[in-house]
Amino acid sequence: MRFVGNRSALNEDLAALPHPSHPQHKAVTLSIGATRFCAGQSAYSQIYQNADHALYDVKAAGRDSWRVVG
C-alpha cells in the first residue's frame, strides 16, 4: 500500500501547511475512515454510514489517524 509506506512524508507535508481557520490546530492533519464491503451485499447508504462512523471515531480519539471497519 503506497499510502501507508509514505505516511511519514505525507504527515510532514501536511504539518507544513498553515491552518488559519482553526487557531487551536496549528497544522493540517489527516483523519481517514473507511469500510470494507462485498459488492452487492450492502446498500450505498450503509457503506457510507459505516465509513462516516469510522472517521468520527478517529476524530474523537484525537485525529491524525485512520480506521477501517467491516
PQR file of N, CA, C, O and H, with PARSE charges and radii, in Angstrom:
ATOM      1  N   MET A   1       0.843  -1.176   0.000 -0.4000 1.5000
ATOM      2  CA  MET A   1       0.000   0.000   0.000 -0.0000 2.0000
ATOM      3  C   MET A   1       0.889   1.240   0.000  0.5500 1.7000
ATOM      4  O   MET A   1       1.587   1.519   0.975 -0.5500 1.4000
ATOM      5  N   ARG A   2       0.856   1.944  -1.052 -0.4000 1.5000
ATOM      6  CA  ARG A   2       1.706   3.113  -1.221 -0.0000 2.0000
ATOM      7  C   ARG A   2       1.455   4.171  -0.145  0.5500 1.7000
ATOM      8  O   ARG A   2       2.398   4.752   0.391 -0.5500 1.4000
ATOM      9  H   ARG A   2       0.289   1.718  -1.845  0.4000 1.0000
ATOM     10  N   PHE A   3       0.182   4.418   0.165 -0.4000 1.5000
ATOM     11  CA  PHE A   3      -0.148   5.456   1.138 -0.0000 2.0000
ATOM     12  C   PHE A   3       0.485   5.181   2.493  0.5500 1.7000
ATOM     13  O   PHE A   3       1.089   6.075   3.085 -0.5500 1.4000
ATOM     14  H   PHE A   3      -0.584   3.946  -0.271  0.4000 1.0000
ATOM     15  N   VAL A   4       0.357   3.964   2.989 -0.4000 1.5000
ATOM     16  CA  VAL A   4       0.908   3.623   4.303 -0.0000 2.0000
ATOM     17  C   VAL A   4       2.424   3.776   4.299  0.5500 1.7000
ATOM     18  O   VAL A   4       2.999   4.264   5.271 -0.5500 1.4000
ATOM     19  H   VAL A   4      -0.134   3.237   2.508  0.4000 1.0000
ATOM     20  N   GLY A   5       3.074   3.365   3.217 -0.4000 1.5000
ATOM     21  CA  GLY A   5       4.522   3.473   3.121 -0.0000 2.0000
ATOM     22  C   GLY A   5       5.013   4.906   3.119  0.5500 1.7000
ATOM     23  O   GLY A   5       6.143   5.174   3.525 -0.5500 1.4000
ATOM     24  H   GLY A   5       2.606   2.968   2.427  0.4000 1.0000
ATOM     25  N   ASN A   6       4.187   5.821   2.673 -0.4000 1.5000
ATOM     26  CA  ASN A   6       4.577   7.227   2.589 -0.0000 2.0000
ATOM     27  C   ASN A   6       3.895   8.088   3.646  0.5500 1.7000
ATOM     28  O   ASN A   6       3.866   9.313   3.528 -0.5500 1.4000
ATOM     29  H   ASN A   6       3.268   5.603   2.343  0.4000 1.0000
ATOM     30  N   ARG A   7       3.353   7.460   4.665 -0.4000 1.5000
ATOM     31  CA  ARG A   7       2.595   8.216   5.660 -0.0000 2.0000
ATOM     32  C   ARG A   7       3.451   9.274   6.354  0.5500 1.7000
ATOM     33  O   ARG A   7       2.979  10.389   6.574 -0.5500 1.4000
ATOM     34  H   ARG A   7       3.376   6.465   4.761  0.4000 1.0000
ATOM     35  N   SER A   8       4.684   8.953   6.699 -0.4000 1.5000
ATOM     36  CA  SER A   8       5.543   9.932   7.372 -0.0000 2.0000
ATOM     37  C   SER A   8       5.781  11.140   6.487  0.5500 1.7000
ATOM     38  O   SER A   8       5.701  12.277   6.953 -0.5500 1.4000
ATOM     39  H   SER A   8       5.067   8.047   6.520  0.4000 1.0000
ATOM     40  N   ALA A   9       6.071  10.907   5.217 -0.4000 1.5000
ATOM     41  CA  ALA A   9       6.298  12.017   4.287 -0.0000 2.0000
ATOM     42  C   ALA A   9       5.027  12.839   4.127  0.5500 1.7000
ATOM     43  O   ALA A   9       5.086  14.068   4.085 -0.5500 1.4000
ATOM     44  H   ALA A   9       6.136   9.983   4.839  0.4000 1.0000
ATOM     45  N   LEU A  10       3.886  12.179   4.037 -0.4000 1.5000
ATOM     46  CA  LEU A  10       2.618  12.890   3.912 -0.0000 2.0000
ATOM     47  C   LEU A  10       2.340  13.713   5.160  0.5500 1.7000
ATOM     48  O   LEU A  10       1.921  14.866   5.055 -0.5500 1.4000
ATOM     49  H   LEU A  10       3.838  11.181   4.071  0.4000 1.0000
ATOM     50  N   ASN A  11       2.565  13.146   6.337 -0.4000 1.5000
ATOM     51  CA  ASN A  11       2.357  13.889   7.582 -0.0000 2.0000
ATOM     52  C   ASN A  11       3.256  15.114   7.656  0.5500 1.7000
ATOM     53  O   ASN A  11       2.825  16.169   8.121 -0.5500 1.4000
ATOM     54  H   ASN A  11       2.905  12.210   6.423  0.4000 1.0000
ATOM     55  N   GLU A  12       4.498  14.989   7.206 -0.4000 1.5000
ATOM     56  CA  GLU A  12       5.409  16.138   7.201 -0.0000 2.0000
ATOM     57  C   GLU A  12       4.902  17.222   6.261  0.5500 1.7000
ATOM     58  O   GLU A  12       4.929  18.404   6.601 -0.5500 1.4000
ATOM     59  H   GLU A  12       4.848  14.132   6.828  0.4000 1.0000
ATOM     60  N   ASP A  13       4.439  16.822   5.079 -0.4000 1.5000
ATOM     61  CA  ASP A  13       3.897  17.794   4.128 -0.0000 2.0000
ATOM     62  C   ASP A  13       2.670  18.493   4.697  0.5500 1.7000
ATOM     63  O   ASP A  13       2.533  19.710   4.574 -0.5500 1.4000
ATOM     64  H   ASP A  13       4.416  15.862   4.803  0.4000 1.0000
ATOM     65  N   LEU A  14       1.780  17.729   5.318 -0.4000 1.5000
ATOM     66  CA  LEU A  14       0.577  18.320   5.898 -0.0000 2.0000
ATOM     67  C   LEU A  14       0.909  19.242   7.065  0.5500 1.7000
ATOM     68  O   LEU A  14       0.294  20.297   7.215 -0.5500 1.4000
ATOM     69  H   LEU A  14       1.891  16.740   5.418  0.4000 1.0000
ATOM     70  N   ALA A  15       1.869  18.855   7.886 -0.4000 1.5000
ATOM     71  CA  ALA A  15       2.254  19.668   9.042 -0.0000 2.0000
ATOM     72  C   ALA A  15       2.807  21.021   8.618  0.5500 1.7000
ATOM     73  O   ALA A  15       2.753  21.984   9.382 -0.5500 1.4000
ATOM     74  H   ALA A  15       2.369  17.998   7.764  0.4000 1.0000
ATOM     75  N   ALA A  16       3.336  21.093   7.409 -0.4000 1.5000
ATOM     76  CA  ALA A  16       3.892  22.354   6.913 -0.0000 2.0000
ATOM     77  C   ALA A  16       2.809  23.309   6.411  0.5500 1.7000
ATOM     78  O   ALA A  16       3.079  24.491   6.199 -0.5500 1.4000
ATOM     79  H   ALA A  16       3.380  20.310   6.788  0.4000 1.0000
ATOM     80  N   LEU A  17       1.594  22.809   6.220 -0.4000 1.5000
ATOM     81  CA  LEU A  17       0.510  23.663   5.734 -0.0000 2.0000
ATOM     82  C   LEU A  17      -0.107  24.442   6.887  0.5500 1.7000
ATOM     83  O   LEU A  17      -0.474  23.842   7.897 -0.5500 1.4000
ATOM     84  H   LEU A  17       1.375  21.849   6.393  0.4000 1.0000
ATOM     85  N   PRO A  18      -0.232  25.751   6.768 -0.5600 1.5000
ATOM     86  CA  PRO A  18      -0.890  26.522   7.825  0.2800 2.0000
ATOM     87  C   PRO A  18      -2.385  26.218   7.853  0.5500 1.7000
ATOM     88  O   PRO A  18      -2.983  25.859   6.839 -0.5500 1.4000
ATOM     89  N   HIS A  19      -2.962  26.368   9.016 -0.4000 1.5000
ATOM     90  CA  HIS A  19      -4.390  26.088   9.191 -0.0000 2.0000
ATOM     91  C   HIS A  19      -5.026  27.291   9.892  0.5500 1.7000
ATOM     92  O   HIS A  19      -5.420  27.181  11.053 -0.5500 1.4000
ATOM     93  H   HIS A  19      -2.477  26.660   9.840  0.4000 1.0000
ATOM     94  N   PRO A  20      -5.134  28.439   9.211 -0.5600 1.5000
ATOM     95  CA  PRO A  20      -5.574  29.674   9.859  0.2800 2.0000
ATOM     96  C   PRO A  20      -7.021  29.653  10.351  0.5500 1.7000
ATOM     97  O   PRO A  20      -7.371  30.433  11.236 -0.5500 1.4000
ATOM     98  N   SER A  21      -7.858  28.793   9.809 -0.4000 1.5000
ATOM     99  CA  SER A  21      -9.257  28.782  10.236 -0.0000 2.0000
ATOM    100  C   SER A  21      -9.464  28.073  11.576  0.5500 1.7000
ATOM    101  O   SER A  21     -10.544  28.161  12.160 -0.5500 1.4000
ATOM    102  H   SER A  21      -7.574  28.159   9.091  0.4000 1.0000
ATOM    103  N   HIS A  22      -8.439  27.373  12.066 -0.4000 1.5000
ATOM    104  CA  HIS A  22      -8.520  26.689  13.356 -0.0000 2.0000
ATOM    105  C   HIS A  22      -7.285  27.034  14.178  0.5500 1.7000
ATOM    106  O   HIS A  22      -6.300  26.296  14.147 -0.5500 1.4000
ATOM    107  H   HIS A  22      -7.562  27.301  11.591  0.4000 1.0000
ATOM    108  N   PRO A  23      -7.321  28.141  14.911 -0.5600 1.5000
ATOM    109  CA  PRO A  23      -6.136  28.555  15.685  0.2800 2.0000
ATOM    110  C   PRO A  23      -5.655  27.512  16.692  0.5500 1.7000
ATOM    111  O   PRO A  23      -4.464  27.460  16.997 -0.5500 1.4000
ATOM    112  N   GLN A  24      -6.567  26.676  17.216 -0.4000 1.5000
ATOM    113  CA  GLN A  24      -6.149  25.667  18.191 -0.0000 2.0000
ATOM    114  C   GLN A  24      -5.417  24.506  17.534  0.5500 1.7000
ATOM    115  O   GLN A  24      -4.704  23.766  18.211 -0.5500 1.4000
ATOM    116  H   GLN A  24      -7.535  26.718  16.968  0.4000 1.0000
ATOM    117  N   HIS A  25      -5.581  24.333  16.226 -0.4000 1.5000
ATOM    118  CA  HIS A  25      -4.873  23.297  15.471 -0.0000 2.0000
ATOM    119  C   HIS A  25      -3.946  24.004  14.495  0.5500 1.7000
ATOM    120  O   HIS A  25      -4.389  24.477  13.448 -0.5500 1.4000
ATOM    121  H   HIS A  25      -6.160  24.934  15.675  0.4000 1.0000
ATOM    122  N   LYS A  26      -2.689  24.079  14.824 -0.4000 1.5000
ATOM    123  CA  LYS A  26      -1.736  24.865  14.045 -0.0000 2.0000
ATOM    124  C   LYS A  26      -1.411  24.273  12.679  0.5500 1.7000
ATOM    125  O   LYS A  26      -0.967  24.995  11.787 -0.5500 1.4000
ATOM    126  H   LYS A  26      -2.329  23.695  15.674  0.4000 1.0000
ATOM    127  N   ALA A  27      -1.625  22.973  12.502 -0.4000 1.5000
ATOM    128  CA  ALA A  27      -1.269  22.326  11.236 -0.0000 2.0000
ATOM    129  C   ALA A  27      -2.427  21.463  10.740  0.5500 1.7000
ATOM    130  O   ALA A  27      -3.306  21.078  11.511 -0.5500 1.4000
ATOM    131  H   ALA A  27      -1.986  22.387  13.226  0.4000 1.0000
ATOM    132  N   VAL A  28      -2.412  21.173   9.465 -0.4000 1.5000
ATOM    133  CA  VAL A  28      -3.395  20.280   8.869 -0.0000 2.0000
ATOM    134  C   VAL A  28      -3.047  18.844   9.264  0.5500 1.7000
ATOM    135  O   VAL A  28      -1.882  18.447   9.212 -0.5500 1.4000
ATOM    136  H   VAL A  28      -1.698  21.486   8.839  0.4000 1.0000
ATOM    137  N   THR A  29      -4.046  18.076   9.655 -0.4000 1.5000
ATOM    138  CA  THR A  29      -3.852  16.658   9.959 -0.0000 2.0000
ATOM    139  C   THR A  29      -4.738  15.837   9.027  0.5500 1.7000
ATOM    140  O   THR A  29      -5.622  16.374   8.359 -0.5500 1.4000
ATOM    141  H   THR A  29      -4.992  18.398   9.697  0.4000 1.0000
ATOM    142  N   LEU A  30      -4.495  14.555   8.990 -0.4000 1.5000
ATOM    143  CA  LEU A  30      -5.246  13.672   8.104 -0.0000 2.0000
ATOM    144  C   LEU A  30      -5.955  12.605   8.926  0.5500 1.7000
ATOM    145  O   LEU A  30      -5.316  11.803   9.607 -0.5500 1.4000
ATOM    146  H   LEU A  30      -3.777  14.118   9.533  0.4000 1.0000
ATOM    147  N   SER A  31      -7.274  12.605   8.854 -0.4000 1.5000
ATOM    148  CA  SER A  31      -8.089  11.590   9.519 -0.0000 2.0000
ATOM    149  C   SER A  31      -8.877  10.852   8.448  0.5500 1.7000
ATOM    150  O   SER A  31      -9.532  11.471   7.610 -0.5500 1.4000
ATOM    151  H   SER A  31      -7.793  13.256   8.300  0.4000 1.0000
ATOM    152  N   ILE A  32      -8.810   9.518   8.481 -0.4000 1.5000
ATOM    153  CA  ILE A  32      -9.460   8.713   7.449 -0.0000 2.0000
ATOM    154  C   ILE A  32     -10.343   7.659   8.097  0.5500 1.7000
ATOM    155  O   ILE A  32      -9.920   6.957   9.016 -0.5500 1.4000
ATOM    156  H   ILE A  32      -8.278   9.014   9.162  0.4000 1.0000
ATOM    157  N   GLY A  33     -11.561   7.555   7.615 -0.4000 1.5000
ATOM    158  CA  GLY A  33     -12.462   6.480   7.994 -0.0000 2.0000
ATOM    159  C   GLY A  33     -12.813   5.694   6.749  0.5500 1.7000
ATOM    160  O   GLY A  33     -13.156   6.280   5.723 -0.5500 1.4000
ATOM    161  H   GLY A  33     -11.905   8.125   6.869  0.4000 1.0000
ATOM    162  N   ALA A  34     -12.732   4.386   6.824 -0.4000 1.5000
ATOM    163  CA  ALA A  34     -13.023   3.544   5.661 -0.0000 2.0000
ATOM    164  C   ALA A  34     -13.783   2.307   6.105  0.5500 1.7000
ATOM    165  O   ALA A  34     -13.825   1.978   7.290 -0.5500 1.4000
ATOM    166  H   ALA A  34     -12.453   3.910   7.658  0.4000 1.0000
ATOM    167  N   THR A  35     -14.372   1.641   5.154 -0.4000 1.5000
ATOM    168  CA  THR A  35     -15.095   0.411   5.440 -0.0000 2.0000
ATOM    169  C   THR A  35     -14.839  -0.614   4.345  0.5500 1.7000
ATOM    170  O   THR A  35     -14.579  -0.267   3.193 -0.5500 1.4000
ATOM    171  H   THR A  35     -14.338   1.909   4.191  0.4000 1.0000
ATOM    172  N   ARG A  36     -14.917  -1.875   4.729 -0.4000 1.5000
ATOM    173  CA  ARG A  36     -14.828  -2.976   3.760 -0.0000 2.0000
ATOM    174  C   ARG A  36     -16.238  -3.500   3.527  0.5500 1.7000
ATOM    175  O   ARG A  36     -17.067  -3.517   4.437 -0.5500 1.4000
ATOM    176  H   ARG A  36     -15.129  -2.156   5.665  0.4000 1.0000
ATOM    177  N   PHE A  37     -16.495  -3.924   2.304 -0.4000 1.5000
ATOM    178  CA  PHE A  37     -17.806  -4.474   1.987 -0.0000 2.0000
ATOM    179  C   PHE A  37     -17.702  -5.357   0.750  0.5500 1.7000
ATOM    180  O   PHE A  37     -16.744  -5.262  -0.017 -0.5500 1.4000
ATOM    181  H   PHE A  37     -15.821  -3.910   1.565  0.4000 1.0000
ATOM    182  N   CYS A  38     -18.685  -6.202   0.572 -0.4000 1.5000
ATOM    183  CA  CYS A  38     -18.776  -7.044  -0.625 -0.0000 2.0000
ATOM    184  C   CYS A  38     -19.787  -6.408  -1.572  0.5500 1.7000
ATOM    185  O   CYS A  38     -20.905  -6.081  -1.172 -0.5500 1.4000
ATOM    186  H   CYS A  38     -19.463  -6.278   1.196  0.4000 1.0000
ATOM    187  N   ALA A  39     -19.392  -6.238  -2.809 -0.4000 1.5000
ATOM    188  CA  ALA A  39     -20.271  -5.623  -3.804 -0.0000 2.0000
ATOM    189  C   ALA A  39     -21.599  -6.364  -3.870  0.5500 1.7000
ATOM    190  O   ALA A  39     -21.644  -7.593  -3.924 -0.5500 1.4000
ATOM    191  H   ALA A  39     -18.484  -6.503  -3.134  0.4000 1.0000
ATOM    192  N   GLY A  40     -22.666  -5.597  -3.863 -0.4000 1.5000
ATOM    193  CA  GLY A  40     -23.996  -6.176  -3.976 -0.0000 2.0000
ATOM    194  C   GLY A  40     -24.606  -6.653  -2.674  0.5500 1.7000
ATOM    195  O   GLY A  40     -25.775  -7.040  -2.651 -0.5500 1.4000
ATOM    196  H   GLY A  40     -22.629  -4.598  -3.818  0.4000 1.0000
ATOM    197  N   GLN A  41     -23.838  -6.635  -1.580 -0.4000 1.5000
ATOM    198  CA  GLN A  41     -24.363  -7.128  -0.305 -0.0000 2.0000
ATOM    199  C   GLN A  41     -24.730  -6.016   0.665  0.5500 1.7000
ATOM    200  O   GLN A  41     -25.329  -6.276   1.709 -0.5500 1.4000
ATOM    201  H   GLN A  41     -22.889  -6.321  -1.600  0.4000 1.0000
ATOM    202  N   SER A  42     -24.381  -4.795   0.334 -0.4000 1.5000
ATOM    203  CA  SER A  42     -24.684  -3.676   1.220 -0.0000 2.0000
ATOM    204  C   SER A  42     -25.212  -2.509   0.401  0.5500 1.7000
ATOM    205  O   SER A  42     -24.783  -2.277  -0.729 -0.5500 1.4000
ATOM    206  H   SER A  42     -23.895  -4.584  -0.514  0.4000 1.0000
ATOM    207  N   ALA A  43     -26.142  -1.785   0.990 -0.4000 1.5000
ATOM    208  CA  ALA A  43     -26.659  -0.578   0.351 -0.0000 2.0000
ATOM    209  C   ALA A  43     -25.620   0.531   0.470  0.5500 1.7000
ATOM    210  O   ALA A  43     -24.877   0.594   1.449 -0.5500 1.4000
ATOM    211  H   ALA A  43     -26.490  -1.973   1.908  0.4000 1.0000
ATOM    212  N   TYR A  44     -25.573   1.403  -0.532 -0.4000 1.5000
ATOM    213  CA  TYR A  44     -24.630   2.517  -0.510 -0.0000 2.0000
ATOM    214  C   TYR A  44     -24.764   3.323   0.779  0.5500 1.7000
ATOM    215  O   TYR A  44     -23.759   3.708   1.377 -0.5500 1.4000
ATOM    216  H   TYR A  44     -26.176   1.352  -1.328  0.4000 1.0000
ATOM    217  N   SER A  45     -25.991   3.580   1.208 -0.4000 1.5000
ATOM    218  CA  SER A  45     -26.188   4.393   2.412 -0.0000 2.0000
ATOM    219  C   SER A  45     -25.549   3.739   3.639  0.5500 1.7000
ATOM    220  O   SER A  45     -25.018   4.440   4.500 -0.5500 1.4000
ATOM    221  H   SER A  45     -26.807   3.267   0.722  0.4000 1.0000
ATOM    222  N   GLN A  46     -25.591   2.415   3.731 -0.4000 1.5000
ATOM    223  CA  GLN A  46     -24.976   1.712   4.863 -0.0000 2.0000
ATOM    224  C   GLN A  46     -23.457   1.770   4.777  0.5500 1.7000
ATOM    225  O   GLN A  46     -22.784   1.962   5.790 -0.5500 1.4000
ATOM    226  H   GLN A  46     -26.022   1.845   3.032  0.4000 1.0000
ATOM    227  N   ILE A  47     -22.917   1.606   3.581 -0.4000 1.5000
ATOM    228  CA  ILE A  47     -21.466   1.694   3.380 -0.0000 2.0000
ATOM    229  C   ILE A  47     -20.976   3.080   3.781  0.5500 1.7000
ATOM    230  O   ILE A  47     -19.994   3.213   4.511 -0.5500 1.4000
ATOM    231  H   ILE A  47     -23.464   1.450   2.758  0.4000 1.0000
ATOM    232  N   TYR A  48     -21.661   4.102   3.303 -0.4000 1.5000
ATOM    233  CA  TYR A  48     -21.292   5.489   3.609 -0.0000 2.0000
ATOM    234  C   TYR A  48     -21.375   5.745   5.112  0.5500 1.7000
ATOM    235  O   TYR A  48     -20.479   6.360   5.690 -0.5500 1.4000
ATOM    236  H   TYR A  48     -22.459   3.994   2.710  0.4000 1.0000
ATOM    237  N   GLN A  49     -22.442   5.278   5.740 -0.4000 1.5000
ATOM    238  CA  GLN A  49     -22.615   5.474   7.179 -0.0000 2.0000
ATOM    239  C   GLN A  49     -21.499   4.790   7.968  0.5500 1.7000
ATOM    240  O   GLN A  49     -20.986   5.363   8.928 -0.5500 1.4000
ATOM    241  H   GLN A  49     -23.170   4.778   5.271  0.4000 1.0000
ATOM    242  N   ASN A  50     -21.119   3.580   7.578 -0.4000 1.5000
ATOM    243  CA  ASN A  50     -20.039   2.871   8.268 -0.0000 2.0000
ATOM    244  C   ASN A  50     -18.722   3.634   8.164  0.5500 1.7000
ATOM    245  O   ASN A  50     -18.011   3.781   9.158 -0.5500 1.4000
ATOM    246  H   ASN A  50     -21.536   3.114   6.797  0.4000 1.0000
ATOM    247  N   ALA A  51     -18.393   4.119   6.968 -0.4000 1.5000
ATOM    248  CA  ALA A  51     -17.158   4.881   6.779 -0.0000 2.0000
ATOM    249  C   ALA A  51     -17.205   6.186   7.566  0.5500 1.7000
ATOM    250  O   ALA A  51     -16.201   6.600   8.145 -0.5500 1.4000
ATOM    251  H   ALA A  51     -18.971   3.999   6.161  0.4000 1.0000
ATOM    252  N   ASP A  52     -18.361   6.831   7.588 -0.4000 1.5000
ATOM    253  CA  ASP A  52     -18.524   8.085   8.322 -0.0000 2.0000
ATOM    254  C   ASP A  52     -18.329   7.865   9.820  0.5500 1.7000
ATOM    255  O   ASP A  52     -17.673   8.665  10.487 -0.5500 1.4000
ATOM    256  H   ASP A  52     -19.177   6.495   7.117  0.4000 1.0000
ATOM    257  N   HIS A  53     -18.897   6.788  10.344 -0.4000 1.5000
ATOM    258  CA  HIS A  53     -18.714   6.469  11.770 -0.0000 2.0000
ATOM    259  C   HIS A  53     -17.238   6.194  12.072  0.5500 1.7000
ATOM    260  O   HIS A  53     -16.724   6.622  13.105 -0.5500 1.4000
ATOM    261  H   HIS A  53     -19.430   6.138   9.801  0.4000 1.0000
ATOM    262  N   ALA A  54     -16.566   5.487  11.180 -0.4000 1.5000
ATOM    263  CA  ALA A  54     -15.137   5.218  11.378 -0.0000 2.0000
ATOM    264  C   ALA A  54     -14.349   6.519  11.414  0.5500 1.7000
ATOM    265  O   ALA A  54     -13.448   6.677  12.238 -0.5500 1.4000
ATOM    266  H   ALA A  54     -16.983   5.140  10.341  0.4000 1.0000
ATOM    267  N   LEU A  55     -14.681   7.450  10.528 -0.4000 1.5000
ATOM    268  CA  LEU A  55     -13.996   8.747  10.500 -0.0000 2.0000
ATOM    269  C   LEU A  55     -14.193   9.493  11.815  0.5500 1.7000
ATOM    270  O   LEU A  55     -13.228  10.009  12.380 -0.5500 1.4000
ATOM    271  H   LEU A  55     -15.413   7.322   9.859  0.4000 1.0000
ATOM    272  N   TYR A  56     -15.412   9.557  12.305 -0.4000 1.5000
ATOM    273  CA  TYR A  56     -15.655  10.305  13.534 -0.0000 2.0000
ATOM    274  C   TYR A  56     -15.107   9.593  14.767  0.5500 1.7000
ATOM    275  O   TYR A  56     -14.815  10.248  15.767 -0.5500 1.4000
ATOM    276  H   TYR A  56     -16.196   9.138  11.846  0.4000 1.0000
ATOM    277  N   ASP A  57     -14.962   8.280  14.721 -0.4000 1.5000
ATOM    278  CA  ASP A  57     -14.253   7.567  15.788 -0.0000 2.0000
ATOM    279  C   ASP A  57     -12.792   8.011  15.833  0.5500 1.7000
ATOM    280  O   ASP A  57     -12.233   8.223  16.909 -0.5500 1.4000
ATOM    281  H   ASP A  57     -15.200   7.748  13.908  0.4000 1.0000
ATOM    282  N   VAL A  58     -12.179   8.150  14.659 -0.4000 1.5000
ATOM    283  CA  VAL A  58     -10.785   8.618  14.578 -0.0000 2.0000
ATOM    284  C   VAL A  58     -10.679  10.026  15.148  0.5500 1.7000
ATOM    285  O   VAL A  58      -9.788  10.304  15.950 -0.5500 1.4000
ATOM    286  H   VAL A  58     -12.633   7.977  13.784  0.4000 1.0000
ATOM    287  N   LYS A  59     -11.570  10.903  14.747 -0.4000 1.5000
ATOM    288  CA  LYS A  59     -11.523  12.288  15.229 -0.0000 2.0000
ATOM    289  C   LYS A  59     -11.743  12.357  16.737  0.5500 1.7000
ATOM    290  O   LYS A  59     -11.086  13.142  17.421 -0.5500 1.4000
ATOM    291  H   LYS A  59     -12.294  10.676  14.095  0.4000 1.0000
ATOM    292  N   ALA A  60     -12.654  11.550  17.259 -0.4000 1.5000
ATOM    293  CA  ALA A  60     -12.921  11.544  18.697 -0.0000 2.0000
ATOM    294  C   ALA A  60     -11.725  11.030  19.488  0.5500 1.7000
ATOM    295  O   ALA A  60     -11.530  11.411  20.642 -0.5500 1.4000
ATOM    296  H   ALA A  60     -13.187  10.912  16.703  0.4000 1.0000
ATOM    297  N   ALA A  61     -10.923  10.166  18.870 -0.4000 1.5000
ATOM    298  CA  ALA A  61      -9.750   9.601  19.539 -0.0000 2.0000
ATOM    299  C   ALA A  61      -8.529  10.512  19.443  0.5500 1.7000
ATOM    300  O   ALA A  61      -7.474  10.182  19.985 -0.5500 1.4000
ATOM    301  H   ALA A  61     -11.081   9.857  17.932  0.4000 1.0000
ATOM    302  N   GLY A  62      -8.652  11.634  18.773 -0.4000 1.5000
ATOM    303  CA  GLY A  62      -7.549  12.582  18.749 -0.0000 2.0000
ATOM    304  C   GLY A  62      -7.051  12.996  17.380  0.5500 1.7000
ATOM    305  O   GLY A  62      -6.069  13.734  17.297 -0.5500 1.4000
ATOM    306  H   GLY A  62      -9.509  11.902  18.332  0.4000 1.0000
ATOM    307  N   ARG A  63      -7.674  12.561  16.317 -0.4000 1.5000
ATOM    308  CA  ARG A  63      -7.328  12.973  14.951 -0.0000 2.0000
ATOM    309  C   ARG A  63      -6.021  12.364  14.466  0.5500 1.7000
ATOM    310  O   ARG A  63      -5.342  11.629  15.184 -0.5500 1.4000
ATOM    311  H   ARG A  63      -8.472  11.962  16.385  0.4000 1.0000
ATOM    312  N   ASP A  64      -5.693  12.697  13.217 -0.4000 1.5000
ATOM    313  CA  ASP A  64      -4.429  12.321  12.581 -0.0000 2.0000
ATOM    314  C   ASP A  64      -4.166  10.815  12.622  0.5500 1.7000
ATOM    315  O   ASP A  64      -3.077  10.368  12.983 -0.5500 1.4000
ATOM    316  H   ASP A  64      -6.244  13.294  12.633  0.4000 1.0000
ATOM    317  N   SER A  65      -5.186  10.046  12.244 -0.4000 1.5000
ATOM    318  CA  SER A  65      -5.053   8.596  12.218 -0.0000 2.0000
ATOM    319  C   SER A  65      -6.041   8.041  11.200  0.5500 1.7000
ATOM    320  O   SER A  65      -6.614   8.789  10.408 -0.5500 1.4000
ATOM    321  H   SER A  65      -6.070  10.409  11.950  0.4000 1.0000
ATOM    322  N   TRP A  66      -6.237   6.724  11.226 -0.4000 1.5000
ATOM    323  CA  TRP A  66      -7.183   6.097  10.309 -0.0000 2.0000
ATOM    324  C   TRP A  66      -7.822   4.900  10.974  0.5500 1.7000
ATOM    325  O   TRP A  66      -7.286   4.346  11.935 -0.5500 1.4000
ATOM    326  H   TRP A  66      -5.772   6.117  11.870  0.4000 1.0000
ATOM    327  N   ARG A  67      -8.982   4.500  10.452 -0.4000 1.5000
ATOM    328  CA  ARG A  67      -9.685   3.323  10.969 -0.0000 2.0000
ATOM    329  C   ARG A  67     -10.474   2.695   9.833  0.5500 1.7000
ATOM    330  O   ARG A  67     -11.136   3.387   9.060 -0.5500 1.4000
ATOM    331  H   ARG A  67      -9.417   4.949   9.671  0.4000 1.0000
ATOM    332  N   VAL A  68     -10.396   1.379   9.743 -0.4000 1.5000
ATOM    333  CA  VAL A  68     -11.167   0.614   8.768 -0.0000 2.0000
ATOM    334  C   VAL A  68     -12.122  -0.281   9.543  0.5500 1.7000
ATOM    335  O   VAL A  68     -11.703  -0.996  10.453 -0.5500 1.4000
ATOM    336  H   VAL A  68      -9.858   0.817  10.371  0.4000 1.0000
ATOM    337  N   VAL A  69     -13.392  -0.247   9.193 -0.4000 1.5000
ATOM    338  CA  VAL A  69     -14.390  -1.108   9.833 -0.0000 2.0000
ATOM    339  C   VAL A  69     -14.978  -2.054   8.797  0.5500 1.7000
ATOM    340  O   VAL A  69     -14.879  -1.829   7.590 -0.5500 1.4000
ATOM    341  H   VAL A  69     -13.733   0.333   8.454  0.4000 1.0000
ATOM    342  N   GLY A  70     -15.587  -3.111   9.298 -0.4000 1.5000
ATOM    343  CA  GLY A  70     -16.266  -4.035   8.387 -0.0000 2.0000
ATOM    344  C   GLY A  70     -15.492  -5.275   8.095  0.5500 1.7000
ATOM    345  O   GLY A  70     -15.957  -6.130   7.342 -0.5500 1.4000
ATOM    346  H   GLY A  70     -15.667  -3.294  10.278  0.4000 1.0000
TER
END
